[in-house]
Amino acid sequence: MPENTTVIQRPDRVTLFASCMVDQLAPNVGENTVEVLEYLGVSVDFLNDQTCCGQPAFNSGFRSEAHPVAERFIDLFEKVKGPIVVPSGSCAAMVRNYYGDLFRNDKELAGRAKRVGDRLFELTEFLSHFFGTDAIAGKSDGYATYHKCCHLLREIGVDEQPIEMLVNIEGLEFSPLERADVCCGFGGAFSVKMPDISSAILDEKLDFIEANGSSTVVAADTGCVYQMQGGLRRRGSDVQVVHIAQVLAESIRNRSTSEPKR
């Protein structure tokens, strides 16, 4: 083996943190996530008692309300072994980047939060880190583009990895989205508190999507998916917006005879 070669131990078991939006609005994203992980030989555990990470309250300025919710998250997930995978960059960012601030007056709790955060990965981050962006040997068709969700890009640092996964799918024609890294206007509570600004940001994003000409827009956060899909429907557009877990899972099913890469 060459010197300075880093060997990454691929985990064979993870715990799924579903996120509120997946649990309440898009359970298929959670199911697709499990399907992708199992394709790679990873067993998936699920804590039935899990709820919110506290992000909605925290982002709205209600720190005292977010604190017990986040503390409960730590109480639950610090007991599991191995990596924690969440199909959401915003939830991953909350746990990894903002629990330290939320618990800044409690060093013991902040330390516990960091230990949990160090084991938590957004889905595409987990896949690329442990298995590589070419791990999903799927097959699909059609034309797709990709929107870079703000938290995933800026808070977690996942940029081109999801695109590399999409390009690796046989038969899928990928077209880069102009200004893919610009916000779609969702921002959680932002879209509710400042609807006019949110709508203006969304309209610009939708203009780029329609100019791209792809039939499918892929994103890695459910909130962004619903934000853009709702805007496109109001425009009468046939363009579909889907979570990347769905695209990867469908590509696996389309090539059901493929063996998982270990």
Helices and strands as residue ranges (DSSP letters): E 13-16, H 20-24, H 27-39, E 43-46, H 55-59, H 63-77, E 84-86, H 89-93, I 94-98, H 99-102, H 107-117, E 120-122, H 123-130, E 143-146, H 150-150, I 151-156, H 161-167, E 173-174, H 190-193, H 195-212, E 216-219, H 222-234, E 240-243, H 244-254
